[in-house]
Amino acid sequence: MKDTTAAGIPTTPPFKLYTPSECHPEWGRLFAEAADLAARVLKNAGPFTLRDKLARSKKRAGAMFKTLANLLRNERAAKKGSENFIPLFYIWTMTNACNFVCSYCSNHRGGKYPLLFKQGLRDNLSTEQGKRLITIMKAATAIYFCGGEPTIRKDLPELLAHSHEEGMFNFINTNGALIGSLLEKPAYKDFLRQMDVIIVSLDGLVLKDLARMYNANEGAAETVVRNIVALWMLNKTFPFKLVVNAVICKENIAEVGSVLDLCNDLGITFSPVSANVDNHPDRSLLADPEYLALVDRILERARQGHPMIASAAMLDRLLHAKFKDCYPAVFNHIDIDGKAFWPCKSYPDAVKVDVMACKDAKELHARGDELVKVTGFHGDGPGKCGGSCAWMQDCVTEIYGRAAIQGIFKSGVLKEIRGLMK
């Protein structure tokens, strides 16, 4: 077998750290299938041209400028004693619908997205409303398309195109089961040009265990792995950032180690997070010796320079739940109906503010602050959240909030931004 196709797509697994197992996918066949899929996607998408490269560079420079400008504005607000910052990004739950029902699924409020959908919570924004939402929130640098499963929405390419035109830095978090076949469709022709970061969930490599975690069949679990490999191949042409996210639970600690090794061998950015219980970390998991050994391994790989979603220092704080500060106004979490949870989605008594009734993100934050004061909101005591979440976005609020309070050069935030935009 040749190592690459005529289009330069790798066909042979380049494994060094990762050790295949009989329970894992049959990699020779899977790589061949992924290469065929990648070739079909390339035929649909066409080449990544010099014009595309120039447009991407311009967009990334604009995103960096906007981020720095917002950080400086937030620094000025912090000097006045305010933590009601301009949001640096926002998460849009586009739909509660999902083709999986993962064992660890959490909407940060005690529910599972697909079960909420079955219960009737399916009042999604229309395409035009979604475009208006994106325009209203364009003061933020980035949008994070998520669900449920965002690829279920048929208008995702149209919404992405609008976000791209608005100059947004685009993230998507997907379970990866549908994206392979979707990328072959004409509507997805520009998807890989316009999406900046593609995050795919993968919580192990034993297909029967994955199927059980996803409440799906083994064929669907294997499709997720094949699609990740195909995206890795396509990443040689289209310079989006490919990230594999692994949720560490007690039942999959060893398998997350296999995912880590696979990602390190392929050069895929690895994003680990420990499972939470409501708005608190799972302390029993964090004390598990097997978990602690895995975390040490992850941190060592980060120090060695393997691509990670954050620095070793930030991952250490995240995976050991060490951080104490949270600044919820750093980002907004917008629900399917276009309303933002304020100050924080994980707060049981959060209020919802209608984004569609606001002219911009500044007005959204002003309205929210009239209902619940965000400054000093995190922590224990009357009028405070009482939470100690250990999700990645909470870790992000800490470092960006500290950048506003300590100054962008002292906080280390520029290192994290550069790493994310590599």
C-alpha positions in Angstrom: 0.0 0.0 0.0 1.3 3.5 -0.9 1.8 5.9 2.0 -0.3 8.6 0.3 -2.9 8.9 -2.4 -2.4 10.9 -5.6 -3.8 13.9 -3.8 -1.3 13.6 -1.0 -3.7 12.1 1.5 -2.0 9.8 4.0 -3.2 6.2 3.9 -1.0 4.4 6.4 -1.5 5.0 10.2 1.7 6.7 11.5 1.5 5.2 15.0 4.4 5.5 17.5 2.8 6.3 20.9 -0.5 4.6 20.3 -0.7 0.9 20.6 -3.6 -0.8 18.7 -5.9 -3.2 20.4 -8.1 -6.0 19.1 -11.1 -4.1 20.5 -10.1 -0.9 18.6 -11.0 -0.1 15.0 -9.3 -2.0 12.2 -7.0 0.8 11.2 -5.9 -0.3 7.8 -9.5 -0.5 6.6 -10.5 2.6 8.4 -7.7 4.7 7.0 -8.6 3.5 3.5 -12.3 4.4 4.0 -11.3 7.8 5.4 -9.0 8.5 2.4 -11.8 7.7 0.0 -14.1 10.0 2.0 -11.5 12.8 2.1 -11.0 12.5 -1.7 -14.8 12.9 -2.3 -14.9 15.9 0.0 -12.0 17.5 -1.8 -13.7 17.0 -5.1 -16.8 18.8 -3.7 -14.8 21.6 -1.9 -12.2 22.3 -4.5 -8.7 23.6 -3.7 -7.7 26.0 -1.0 -6.4 28.8 -3.2 -4.1 31.7 -2.6 -7.2 33.9 -2.4 -8.5 31.6 0.4 -5.2 31.9 2.2 -5.2 35.7 2.1 -8.8 35.8 3.3 -8.0 33.5 6.2 -5.0 35.6 7.2 -7.0 38.8 7.1 -9.8 37.2 9.2 -7.4 35.9 11.8 -5.6 39.2 12.0 -9.0 40.9 12.5 -9.9 38.3 15.2 -6.7 39.0 17.1 -7.2 42.8 16.8 -10.7 42.5 18.1 -9.6 40.3 21.0 -6.9 42.6 22.1 -9.2 45.6 21.8 -11.8 43.9 23.9 -9.2 42.9 26.5 -8.1 46.5 26.8 -11.7 47.7 27.1 -12.3 45.1 29.8 -9.1 46.1 31.6 -10.4 49.7 31.7 -13.7 48.3 33.1 -11.9 46.3 35.8 -10.0 49.4 36.9 -13.4 51.0 37.6 -14.4 47.9 39.7 -16.6 46.3 37.1 -16.6 42.6 36.0 -19.3 43.2 33.4 -16.9 42.6 30.5 -17.4 42.6 26.7 -17.8 38.9 25.9 -14.8 37.4 24.1 -16.9 34.6 22.8 -20.4 33.1 23.1 -21.8 29.6 23.0 -25.0 29.2 20.9 -27.0 26.0 21.7 -28.5 25.8 18.2 -30.8 22.8 19.0 -31.3 20.3 21.8 -31.7 17.6 19.2 -29.0 15.0 19.1 -28.5 11.6 17.4 -26.6 10.3 20.5 -27.6 10.2 24.2 -24.2 10.2 25.8 -23.9 8.9 29.4 -22.1 12.1 30.5 -24.2 14.5 28.5 -25.1 17.6 30.6 -26.7 20.9 29.6 -25.0 22.4 32.7 -28.4 22.6 34.4 -29.1 18.9 35.3 -30.5 17.8 32.0 -29.5 16.0 28.8 -29.9 17.8 25.5 -31.7 15.0 23.5 -34.0 14.3 26.4 -34.9 18.0 26.6 -35.7 17.8 22.9 -38.0 14.8 23.5 -39.7 16.8 26.3 -40.7 19.5 23.8 -37.9 22.0 24.2 -37.4 22.5 20.5 -38.3 26.2 19.9 -35.2 26.9 17.8 -34.4 30.2 16.2 -35.2 30.3 12.5 -32.4 30.8 9.9 -33.1 34.6 9.7 -33.3 34.9 13.4 -30.0 33.0 13.8 -28.3 35.4 11.4 -29.7 38.4 13.4 -28.4 36.8 16.6 -24.9 36.5 15.0 -25.0 40.2 13.9 -26.1 41.4 17.4 -23.3 39.5 19.0 -20.5 40.5 16.6 -18.7 42.5 19.3 -17.4 39.1 20.5 -14.5 37.6 18.8 -15.8 34.1 18.4 -18.9 32.0 18.2 -19.2 28.4 19.4 -21.8 26.5 17.5 -23.0 23.6 19.6 -26.1 21.6 20.6 -27.3 19.0 21.1 -25.8 18.2 17.8 -25.3 21.3 15.6 -24.9 19.4 12.4 -28.5 18.3 12.7 -29.6 21.8 11.6 -29.9 21.9 7.9 -29.1 25.6 7.8 -25.8 25.3 9.6 -23.8 26.1 6.4 -25.9 29.2 5.8 -25.5 30.4 9.4 -21.7 29.7 9.2 -21.4 31.7 6.0 -23.1 34.7 7.7 -20.9 34.4 10.7 -17.8 34.2 8.4 -19.0 37.4 6.6 -19.3 39.1 9.9 -15.7 38.3 10.6 -16.3 36.0 13.5 -13.9 33.3 14.5 -15.9 30.1 14.2 -15.9 27.1 16.5 -18.1 24.0 16.2 -18.4 21.2 18.8 -19.8 18.0 17.2 -20.1 14.3 18.0 -18.7 13.7 14.5 -21.2 11.1 13.3 -22.8 13.1 10.6 -20.1 15.5 9.4 -18.4 13.1 7.0 -21.4 12.6 4.8 -22.4 16.2 5.1 -19.1 17.5 3.8 -19.8 15.7 0.5 -23.0 17.9 0.0 -22.9 21.0 -2.2 -24.2 23.1 0.7 -21.0 22.3 2.6 -18.6 23.3 -0.2 -17.2 26.2 1.8 -17.6 24.7 5.3 -13.9 23.8 5.8 -12.8 27.3 4.5 -15.1 29.1 6.9 -14.9 27.0 10.0 -11.8 27.9 12.1 -11.9 25.2 14.8 -13.6 21.8 14.6 -14.0 20.0 17.9 -15.0 16.4 17.7 -15.9 14.3 20.8 -14.1 11.0 21.2 -14.0 9.3 24.6 -12.3 6.0 23.9 -11.5 3.6 21.1 -13.2 0.4 22.2 -16.1 0.5 19.9 -18.5 -1.5 22.0 -17.8 0.8 25.0 -18.2 3.9 22.9 -21.5 2.7 21.5 -22.7 2.1 25.1 -21.5 5.6 26.2 -23.2 7.2 23.2 -26.3 5.0 23.4 -25.7 4.2 19.7 -24.6 1.2 17.7 -20.9 0.2 17.0 -21.2 1.3 13.4 -22.0 4.8 14.5 -19.1 4.8 16.9 -16.7 3.6 14.2 -18.1 6.3 11.8 -17.1 9.0 14.4 -13.5 7.6 14.4 -13.4 7.4 10.6 -14.7 10.9 10.2 -12.0 12.2 12.6 -9.3 10.5 10.5 -10.9 12.0 7.3 -10.8 15.4 8.9 -7.2 14.9 9.8 -6.5 14.1 6.2 -8.4 17.1 5.0 -6.5 19.3 7.4 -3.5 18.9 5.1 -5.4 21.0 2.6 -7.7 23.2 4.7 -6.0 24.9 7.7 -8.8 24.6 10.2 -7.8 23.6 13.8 -8.9 20.0 14.4 -9.5 19.2 18.1 -10.5 16.0 19.7 -12.4 16.5 23.0 -12.4 13.7 25.6 -14.6 13.7 28.7 -12.9 11.7 31.4 -15.2 9.5 33.4 -14.4 6.7 35.9 -15.3 4.1 33.3 -13.1 5.4 30.4 -9.8 6.6 32.1 -7.6 4.0 30.3 -9.3 4.6 27.0 -8.8 8.3 27.2 -5.1 7.5 27.4 -5.4 5.7 24.1 -7.2 8.7 22.5 -4.4 10.9 23.9 -1.7 8.7 22.2 -3.7 8.6 18.9 -4.0 12.4 18.9 -0.3 12.9 19.7 0.7 10.6 16.9 -1.5 12.3 14.3 -0.8 15.9 15.6 -4.4 16.5 16.4 -5.0 19.0 19.2 -6.2 17.1 22.4 -8.8 18.7 24.7 -9.4 16.8 27.9 -12.0 17.6 30.5 -13.2 15.7 33.6 -16.9 15.0 34.1 -18.7 17.3 36.4 -21.6 16.7 38.7 -24.1 19.6 38.2 -21.9 22.7 38.8 -19.2 21.0 40.7 -16.3 18.8 39.8 -16.5 15.1 40.5 -14.2 15.0 43.5 -14.2 11.2 43.7 -12.8 11.1 40.1 -10.2 13.8 40.9 -8.9 11.7 43.8 -8.7 8.4 41.7 -5.1 7.3 41.4 -5.7 6.1 37.8 -7.2 9.5 36.9 -4.2 11.3 38.5 -1.8 9.2 36.6 -3.6 10.0 33.3 -3.5 13.8 34.1 0.3 13.6 34.8 0.7 11.9 31.4 -1.4 14.6 29.7 0.6 17.4 31.3 3.9 15.8 30.4 2.8 15.5 26.8 1.8 19.2 26.9 5.2 20.1 28.2 6.8 18.1 25.4 5.1 20.2 22.9 2.3 18.0 21.7 -0.7 20.1 20.5 -3.2 20.7 23.3 -6.2 23.0 23.6 -4.4 25.0 26.3 -1.0 25.3 28.0 0.2 22.8 30.6 -0.3 25.3 33.3 -4.0 25.9 32.3 -4.6 22.2 31.8 -3.2 21.5 35.3 -5.7 24.0 36.8 -8.5 22.5 34.8 -7.9 18.8 35.4 -7.2 19.2 39.1 -10.0 21.8 39.5 -7.5 24.2 41.0 -9.0 27.5 39.8 -10.9 29.6 42.2 -11.9 32.6 40.2 -14.6 32.8 37.5 -15.8 35.8 35.5 -19.0 34.7 33.8 -19.4 37.9 31.7 -16.3 36.8 29.7 -18.7 34.7 27.6 -22.4 34.2 27.1 -24.3 31.0 26.8 -27.3 31.5 24.5 -30.1 29.0 24.4 -32.1 27.6 21.5 -34.7 30.4 21.8 -32.1 33.2 21.5 -32.1 34.0 25.2 -28.9 34.2 27.1 -28.5 32.7 30.6 -27.4 35.4 33.0 -25.0 35.6 34.7 -24.2 31.9 34.0 -26.0 28.9 32.6 -24.8 26.6 35.5 -26.3 28.9 38.1 -29.6 27.3 39.2 -31.4 30.6 39.5 -30.1 32.1 36.3 -32.4 34.5 34.5 -32.8 34.6 30.7 -32.2 37.8 28.7 -33.6 38.0 25.2 -30.7 38.7 22.9 -33.1 39.3 20.0 -34.5 42.4 21.8 -31.0 43.9 22.1 -29.1 46.0 19.6 -25.7 44.6 20.6 -23.8 42.6 23.2 -23.3 45.7 25.3 -27.0 46.2 25.7 -27.4 42.5 26.5 -24.9 42.8 29.3 -26.5 46.0 30.6 -29.9 44.4 30.7 -28.5 41.3 32.4 -26.7 43.4 35.0 -29.9 45.2 35.9 -31.4 41.8 36.9 -28.3 40.1 38.5 -25.1 42.0 39.3 -22.3 40.0 37.7 -19.4 41.8 39.6 -18.3 39.5 42.5 -20.9 37.0 41.5 -18.7 33.9 41.7 -18.2 32.2 45.0 -20.1 31.3 48.1 -22.5 33.5 50.1 -25.7 35.5 49.6 -26.2 36.6 46.0 -23.3 34.5 44.7 -23.4 31.4 42.4 -22.1 28.9 44.9 -20.6 26.8 42.1 -17.1 25.5 41.5 -17.5 24.3 37.9 -14.5 22.6 36.2 -15.5 22.9 32.5 -13.1 24.3 30.0 -15.1 27.5 29.5 -14.9 28.2 33.2 -11.1 27.9 33.1 -11.1 30.3 30.1 -13.1 32.9 32.1 -10.5 32.8 34.8 -7.6 33.6 32.6 -9.4 36.2 30.5 -10.9 37.8 33.6 -7.4 37.9 35.2 -6.1 39.5 32.0 -8.6 42.4 32.6 -7.7 42.7 36.3 -3.9 42.0 36.2 -3.3 43.4 32.6 -2.9 41.4 29.4 0.9 41.2 29.6 1.1 39.9 33.2 -1.7 37.4 33.0 -0.3 35.0 30.4 -3.4 35.3 28.3 -1.4 36.1 25.1 0.3 32.7 25.3 -3.1 31.0 25.5 -4.5 33.0 22.6 -1.5 32.2 20.4 -1.8 28.6 21.2 -5.5 28.5 20.3 -4.9 30.2 17.0 -2.0 28.0 15.8 
